[in-house]
């Protein structure tokens, strides 16, 4: 999976937050969350706020939802072949 939001993905992993819990909080499926995290579908502002407030209130929204640099995404894709 190409991760569009590496800081969000990192915090999820570091804190052991279940993606199922995030999806449930947002009222969406895990597949919908996957599509948003991969950048296929945009997060709505209310979703950004809910994820921040419920799971990562100690992190700045701008930093948490900073998009990956294009060079990082292409490097990841090339590594996988």
Long-range contacts (C-beta under 8 A, 24 or more apart in sequence): 1-34, 1-37, 1-38, 2-38, 2-39, 2-68, 2-73, 2-76, 2-77, 3-37, 3-38, 3-68, 3-76, 4-37, 4-38, 4-39, 4-67, 4-68, 4-73, 5-37, 5-39, 5-64, 5-65, 5-66, 5-67, 5-68, 6-66, 6-68, 6-72, 7-59, 7-63, 7-64, 7-65, 7-66, 8-37, 8-51, 8-56, 8-64, 8-65, 9-37, 11-55, 11-56, 11-59, 11-64, 12-55, 15-55, 15-56, 17-55, 21-55, 22-51, 22-55, 25-50, 25-51, 25-54, 25-55, 26-50, 26-51, 39-67
